[in-house]
Amino acid sequence: MKPRILTLANQKGGVGKTTTTINLATALAAVGERVLIIDLDPQGNASTGLGIARQGRTISSLEILLREANLGEAMILSDVPQVGIIPSITDLSGLEVSLANQSDRVYRLREALEQASSLLIEGKPISYILIDCPPSLNLLTINALAAADAVLVPLQCEFFALEGLSQLLRTIEQIRTALNPNLYIQGIVVTMFDGRNNLSQQVLADVRKELGNLVYETVIPRNVRLSEAPSYGKPALLYDLRCAGSQAYLRLATEVIKRERNLTAA
């Protein structure tokens, strides 16, 4: 079977995209899924968060998009069982210039992922591909949306959350119309939630009122352990499984799988 491709996108920075990518991947792997992360952010935080040293990123997502390497050559198996990653390098920020005159520039990732069905992690086919996007709606994010089956949107609990989200939803609709008619929103996950804070409570209520069932039941709390884990090159689930953040990502993984199964059943 083809792996399900989920793009994690939000044009705002600091909303928890990378934290969600690596911890959701780890949580999915914990329940038996094989997961490939594609780091499309030139900052490379997903790669760092999985302990992939910069000197070890000899083949990256840049080479994939330039057709200089394939997925199998670029994939690195992380220390997380059943999780692999295509790492990122800072030179990825120059992709837009490199592909400026290429008519197929928005489909480079989709083309590369056509071979994903034959890729194995620990001898078994990949079941999920998670794409970590940069905090902007540039060529990298467009490639990720054009290649994806669905979008997962991390949304920080702050005053301007809904305003920024409306721009992203318009972009997703444009991508659906022009490039990827099967693209849909898998869900919106509220991150950095502080239950003691009235603003957090109000933002969550507003998001649920506006977007209804698109919003996951699981809310990711503001949690020190989630912030500490990347400095150790580990997802929070390996750094401290019992912390509130880790437990929330386990619940989120269950919701993601349930939504995917409901879609298949339909």
C-alpha positions as a LaTeX table, in Angstrom:
\begin{tabular}{lrrr}
\hline
Residue & $x$ (\AA) & $y$ (\AA) & $z$ (\AA) \\
\hline
Met1 & 0.00 & 0.00 & 0.00 \\
Lys2 & 1.07 & 3.57 & $-0.57$ \\
Pro3 & 2.08 & 5.40 & 2.60 \\
Arg4 & $-0.20$ & 8.19 & 3.72 \\
Ile5 & 1.46 & 11.58 & 3.24 \\
Leu6 & 0.68 & 14.24 & 5.84 \\
Thr7 & 2.09 & 17.74 & 5.52 \\
Leu8 & 2.44 & 19.77 & 8.72 \\
Ala9 & 2.08 & 23.40 & 7.72 \\
Asn10 & 1.51 & 26.84 & 9.15 \\
Gln11 & 3.09 & 30.01 & 7.76 \\
Lys12 & 3.61 & 31.32 & 11.30 \\
Gly13 & 6.77 & 30.39 & 13.13 \\
Gly14 & 6.88 & 29.07 & 16.68 \\
Val15 & 3.56 & 27.24 & 16.57 \\
Gly16 & 4.96 & 23.76 & 17.21 \\
Lys17 & 5.25 & 22.32 & 13.68 \\
Thr18 & 8.57 & 20.60 & 14.24 \\
Thr19 & 7.76 & 19.50 & 17.78 \\
Thr20 & 4.53 & 18.01 & 16.48 \\
Thr21 & 6.25 & 16.35 & 13.52 \\
Ile22 & 8.88 & 14.47 & 15.51 \\
Asn23 & 6.66 & 13.58 & 18.45 \\
Leu24 & 3.70 & 12.51 & 16.32 \\
Ala25 & 6.09 & 10.36 & 14.26 \\
Thr26 & 7.43 & 8.78 & 17.45 \\
Ala27 & 3.92 & 8.20 & 18.80 \\
Leu28 & 2.81 & 6.59 & 15.52 \\
Ala29 & 5.87 & 4.35 & 15.60 \\
Ala30 & 5.07 & 3.39 & 19.19 \\
Val31 & 1.79 & 1.84 & 18.03 \\
Gly32 & 3.42 & $-0.10$ & 15.21 \\
Glu33 & 3.53 & 2.29 & 12.25 \\
Arg34 & 6.67 & 2.89 & 10.18 \\
Val35 & 7.19 & 6.61 & 9.66 \\
Leu36 & 9.39 & 8.67 & 7.36 \\
Ile37 & 9.91 & 12.35 & 8.20 \\
Ile38 & 10.88 & 14.70 & 5.40 \\
Asp39 & 12.57 & 17.81 & 6.76 \\
Leu40 & 11.77 & 20.63 & 4.32 \\
Asp41 & 12.74 & 23.47 & 6.65 \\
Pro42 & 16.20 & 24.94 & 5.86 \\
Gln43 & 16.69 & 25.44 & 9.61 \\
Gly44 & 16.76 & 21.64 & 9.91 \\
Asn45 & 15.21 & 21.52 & 13.36 \\
Ala46 & 13.42 & 18.21 & 12.78 \\
Ser47 & 16.76 & 16.65 & 11.84 \\
Thr48 & 18.44 & 18.12 & 14.92 \\
Gly49 & 15.53 & 17.06 & 17.11 \\
Leu50 & 16.10 & 13.46 & 16.05 \\
Gly51 & 19.82 & 13.66 & 16.79 \\
Ile52 & 21.04 & 13.85 & 13.17 \\
Ala53 & 24.31 & 15.81 & 13.27 \\
Arg54 & 24.83 & 18.39 & 10.52 \\
Gln55 & 28.01 & 16.69 & 9.32 \\
Gly56 & 26.00 & 13.50 & 8.85 \\
Arg57 & 23.54 & 15.06 & 6.41 \\
Thr58 & 25.51 & 14.21 & 3.29 \\
Ile59 & 22.36 & 13.68 & 1.21 \\
Ser60 & 19.37 & 15.84 & 2.06 \\
Ser61 & 15.94 & 16.90 & 0.91 \\
Leu62 & 17.69 & 19.44 & $-1.34$ \\
Glu63 & 19.24 & 16.66 & $-3.43$ \\
Ile64 & 15.83 & 14.97 & $-3.60$ \\
Leu65 & 14.18 & 18.11 & $-4.99$ \\
Leu66 & 17.05 & 18.72 & $-7.44$ \\
Arg67 & 16.78 & 15.08 & $-8.66$ \\
Glu68 & 20.34 & 14.39 & $-7.61$ \\
Ala69 & 19.39 & 11.53 & $-5.25$ \\
Asn70 & 16.45 & 9.28 & $-4.43$ \\
Leu71 & 14.63 & 8.63 & $-1.16$ \\
Gly72 & 16.52 & 5.45 & $-0.38$ \\
Glu73 & 19.88 & 7.17 & $-0.73$ \\
Ala74 & 18.85 & 10.11 & 1.45 \\
Met75 & 16.96 & 8.33 & 4.24 \\
Ile76 & 18.67 & 8.04 & 7.62 \\
Leu77 & 17.30 & 5.69 & 10.26 \\
Ser78 & 16.98 & 7.60 & 13.51 \\
Asp79 & 17.50 & 6.30 & 17.03 \\
Val80 & 13.72 & 6.11 & 17.31 \\
Pro81 & 12.65 & 2.59 & 16.32 \\
Gln82 & 10.67 & 2.55 & 13.04 \\
Val83 & 11.33 & 6.23 & 12.26 \\
Gly84 & 13.49 & 7.41 & 9.37 \\
Ile85 & 14.22 & 10.93 & 8.17 \\
Ile86 & 15.27 & 12.75 & 5.03 \\
Pro87 & 17.35 & 15.51 & 6.63 \\
Ser88 & 17.55 & 19.18 & 5.72 \\
Ile89 & 20.48 & 21.54 & 5.17 \\
Thr90 & 20.63 & 25.33 & 5.11 \\
Asp91 & 21.29 & 25.36 & 1.34 \\
Leu92 & 17.67 & 24.30 & 0.91 \\
Ser93 & 16.76 & 27.98 & 1.25 \\
Gly94 & 18.19 & 28.54 & $-2.25$ \\
Leu95 & 15.85 & 26.07 & $-3.93$ \\
Glu96 & 13.52 & 28.75 & $-5.27$ \\
Val97 & 16.37 & 30.32 & $-7.24$ \\
Ser98 & 17.70 & 26.96 & $-8.44$ \\
Leu99 & 14.31 & 25.91 & $-9.85$ \\
Ala100 & 13.10 & 29.34 & $-10.98$ \\
Asn101 & 12.98 & 28.36 & $-14.66$ \\
Gln102 & 11.65 & 24.82 & $-14.20$ \\
Ser103 & 8.01 & 24.41 & $-15.19$ \\
Asp104 & 7.58 & 21.38 & $-12.91$ \\
Arg105 & 9.15 & 22.98 & $-9.83$ \\
Val106 & 6.00 & 22.61 & $-7.68$ \\
Tyr107 & 5.82 & 18.84 & $-8.33$ \\
Arg108 & 9.39 & 17.83 & $-7.51$ \\
Leu109 & 8.51 & 16.30 & $-4.13$ \\
Arg110 & 5.41 & 14.54 & $-5.45$ \\
Glu111 & 7.55 & 12.94 & $-8.15$ \\
Ala112 & 10.17 & 11.83 & $-5.61$ \\
Leu113 & 7.56 & 10.28 & $-3.32$ \\
Glu114 & 6.23 & 8.03 & $-6.09$ \\
Gln115 & 8.94 & 5.55 & $-5.09$ \\
Ala116 & 8.00 & 5.64 & $-1.40$ \\
Ser117 & 5.94 & 2.43 & $-1.67$ \\
Ser118 & 9.11 & 0.42 & $-2.23$ \\
Leu119 & 11.01 & 2.01 & 0.66 \\
Leu120 & 11.40 & $-0.12$ & 3.80 \\
Ile121 & 12.09 & 0.70 & 7.43 \\
Glu122 & 13.31 & $-2.29$ & 9.45 \\
Gly123 & 12.21 & $-4.56$ & 6.62 \\
Lys124 & 8.63 & $-3.32$ & 6.40 \\
Pro125 & 6.88 & $-0.76$ & 4.16 \\
Ile126 & 6.42 & 2.80 & 5.36 \\
Ser127 & 2.89 & 3.58 & 6.50 \\
Tyr128 & 3.14 & 7.34 & 7.10 \\
Ile129 & 5.22 & 10.16 & 5.66 \\
Leu130 & 5.24 & 13.39 & 7.70 \\
Ile131 & 6.55 & 16.53 & 5.98 \\
Asp132 & 7.84 & 19.34 & 8.20 \\
Cys133 & 7.49 & 22.68 & 6.37 \\
Pro134 & 9.22 & 26.03 & 6.85 \\
Pro135 & 7.24 & 28.86 & 8.48 \\
Ser136 & 6.29 & 30.46 & 5.18 \\
Leu137 & 4.14 & 29.77 & 2.12 \\
Asn138 & 7.07 & 29.42 & $-0.29$ \\
Leu139 & 8.07 & 26.88 & $-2.95$ \\
Leu140 & 9.04 & 24.31 & $-0.31$ \\
Thr141 & 5.63 & 24.45 & 1.36 \\
Ile142 & 3.85 & 24.40 & $-2.01$ \\
Asn143 & 5.82 & 21.27 & $-2.95$ \\
Ala144 & 4.77 & 19.66 & 0.32 \\
Leu145 & 1.09 & 20.53 & $-0.19$ \\
Ala146 & 1.14 & 19.40 & $-3.81$ \\
Ala147 & 2.55 & 16.02 & $-2.72$ \\
Ala148 & 0.35 & 15.43 & 0.33 \\
Asp149 & $-2.79$ & 13.44 & 0.89 \\
Ala150 & $-3.72$ & 15.72 & 3.78 \\
Val151 & $-2.62$ & 18.68 & 5.88 \\
Leu152 & $-2.20$ & 18.70 & 9.64 \\
Val153 & $-2.15$ & 22.26 & 11.03 \\
Pro154 & $-0.52$ & 23.04 & 14.41 \\
Leu155 & $-2.16$ & 26.16 & 15.84 \\
Gln156 & $-0.69$ & 28.05 & 18.78 \\
Cys157 & $-3.00$ & 29.35 & 21.50 \\
Glu158 & $-2.58$ & 33.07 & 20.92 \\
Phe159 & $-4.69$ & 36.08 & 20.00 \\
Phe160 & $-3.90$ & 36.15 & 16.26 \\
Ala161 & $-4.20$ & 32.40 & 15.76 \\
Leu162 & $-7.43$ & 32.44 & 13.76 \\
Glu163 & $-6.30$ & 35.36 & 11.62 \\
Gly164 & $-3.18$ & 33.51 & 10.48 \\
Leu165 & $-5.11$ & 30.30 & 10.03 \\
Ser166 & $-7.56$ & 31.89 & 7.58 \\
Gln167 & $-4.66$ & 32.76 & 5.26 \\
Leu168 & $-3.37$ & 29.19 & 5.39 \\
Leu169 & $-6.83$ & 27.77 & 4.66 \\
Arg170 & $-7.11$ & 30.02 & 1.60 \\
Thr171 & $-3.74$ & 28.77 & 0.40 \\
Ile172 & $-4.79$ & 25.15 & 0.89 \\
Glu173 & $-7.92$ & 25.81 & $-1.15$ \\
Gln174 & $-5.81$ & 27.37 & $-3.91$ \\
Ile175 & $-3.48$ & 24.36 & $-3.93$ \\
Arg176 & $-6.50$ & 22.05 & $-4.10$ \\
Thr177 & $-7.90$ & 23.96 & $-7.08$ \\
Ala178 & $-4.68$ & 24.35 & $-9.03$ \\
Leu179 & $-2.33$ & 21.50 & $-8.07$ \\
Asn180 & $-3.79$ & 18.78 & $-5.87$ \\
Pro181 & $-7.57$ & 18.24 & $-6.05$ \\
Asn182 & $-7.49$ & 15.40 & $-3.49$ \\
Leu183 & $-5.86$ & 17.45 & $-0.74$ \\
Tyr184 & $-7.88$ & 17.79 & 2.44 \\
Ile185 & $-7.34$ & 18.93 & 6.03 \\
Gln186 & $-6.69$ & 15.97 & 8.32 \\
Gly187 & $-7.07$ & 18.15 & 11.37 \\
Ile188 & $-6.02$ & 21.18 & 13.37 \\
Val189 & $-4.13$ & 20.61 & 16.60 \\
Val190 & $-4.05$ & 23.34 & 19.22 \\
Thr191 & $-0.56$ & 23.64 & 20.73 \\
Met192 & 1.05 & 25.44 & 23.69 \\
Phe193 & $-2.21$ & 25.37 & 25.60 \\
Asp194 & $-2.15$ & 26.63 & 29.18 \\
Gly195 & $-5.34$ & 25.69 & 30.99 \\
Arg196 & $-4.64$ & 28.27 & 33.72 \\
Asn197 & $-4.67$ & 31.06 & 31.15 \\
Asn198 & $-7.99$ & 32.68 & 30.21 \\
Leu199 & $-6.62$ & 33.62 & 26.78 \\
Ser200 & $-5.78$ & 30.00 & 25.99 \\
Gln201 & $-9.27$ & 28.93 & 27.02 \\
Gln202 & $-10.82$ & 31.65 & 24.83 \\
Val203 & $-8.70$ & 30.84 & 21.78 \\
Leu204 & $-9.54$ & 27.15 & 22.06 \\
Ala205 & $-13.25$ & 27.95 & 22.36 \\
Asp206 & $-13.09$ & 30.28 & 19.33 \\
Val207 & $-11.22$ & 27.72 & 17.21 \\
Arg208 & $-13.70$ & 24.96 & 18.06 \\
Lys209 & $-16.64$ & 27.29 & 17.35 \\
Glu210 & $-15.25$ & 28.34 & 13.95 \\
Leu211 & $-13.87$ & 25.00 & 12.76 \\
Gly212 & $-15.84$ & 22.35 & 14.62 \\
Asn213 & $-14.78$ & 18.78 & 13.95 \\
Leu214 & $-11.67$ & 19.85 & 12.07 \\
Val215 & $-10.09$ & 20.50 & 15.47 \\
Tyr216 & $-8.68$ & 17.44 & 17.21 \\
Glu217 & $-9.98$ & 16.62 & 20.66 \\
Thr218 & $-6.37$ & 16.35 & 21.82 \\
Val219 & $-4.78$ & 19.62 & 22.92 \\
Ile220 & $-0.99$ & 19.87 & 23.28 \\
Pro221 & $-0.10$ & 21.60 & 26.56 \\
Arg222 & 2.65 & 24.11 & 27.12 \\
Asn223 & 5.23 & 21.77 & 28.62 \\
Val224 & 8.84 & 22.26 & 29.67 \\
Arg225 & 9.80 & 18.71 & 28.69 \\
Leu226 & 8.68 & 19.31 & 25.10 \\
Ser227 & 11.03 & 22.30 & 24.96 \\
Glu228 & 13.97 & 20.51 & 26.59 \\
Ala229 & 13.93 & 17.32 & 24.54 \\
Pro230 & 15.37 & 18.70 & 21.24 \\
Ser231 & 18.56 & 19.86 & 23.00 \\
Tyr232 & 19.19 & 16.17 & 23.75 \\
Gly233 & 18.48 & 15.13 & 20.16 \\
Lys234 & 15.42 & 13.18 & 21.23 \\
Pro235 & 11.66 & 13.40 & 20.83 \\
Ala236 & 9.90 & 14.13 & 24.10 \\
Leu237 & 8.45 & 10.61 & 24.10 \\
Leu238 & 11.97 & 9.20 & 24.51 \\
Tyr239 & 13.15 & 11.99 & 26.79 \\
Asp240 & 10.24 & 11.74 & 29.22 \\
Leu241 & 7.40 & 9.43 & 28.25 \\
Arg242 & 5.31 & 10.29 & 31.29 \\
Cys243 & 5.26 & 14.07 & 30.84 \\
Ala244 & 2.00 & 15.73 & 29.84 \\
Gly245 & 3.32 & 16.65 & 26.39 \\
Ser246 & 4.34 & 13.09 & 25.52 \\
Gln247 & 1.02 & 11.69 & 26.66 \\
Ala248 & $-0.81$ & 14.29 & 24.56 \\
Tyr249 & 1.08 & 13.26 & 21.43 \\
Leu250 & 0.21 & 9.61 & 22.05 \\
Arg251 & $-3.45$ & 10.62 & 22.15 \\
Leu252 & $-3.01$ & 12.72 & 19.00 \\
Ala253 & $-1.52$ & 9.73 & 17.15 \\
Thr254 & $-4.58$ & 7.69 & 18.08 \\
Glu255 & $-6.85$ & 10.41 & 16.67 \\
Val256 & $-4.84$ & 10.66 & 13.45 \\
Ile257 & $-5.03$ & 6.91 & 12.88 \\
Lys258 & $-8.75$ & 6.87 & 13.66 \\
Arg259 & $-9.43$ & 9.63 & 11.14 \\
Glu260 & $-7.38$ & 7.82 & 8.51 \\
Arg261 & $-9.27$ & 4.56 & 9.12 \\
Asn262 & $-12.62$ & 6.34 & 8.96 \\
Leu263 & $-11.58$ & 7.84 & 5.63 \\
Thr264 & $-10.59$ & 4.42 & 4.29 \\
Ala265 & $-13.84$ & 2.88 & 5.51 \\
Ala266 & $-15.85$ & 5.62 & 3.81 \\
\hline
\end{tabular}
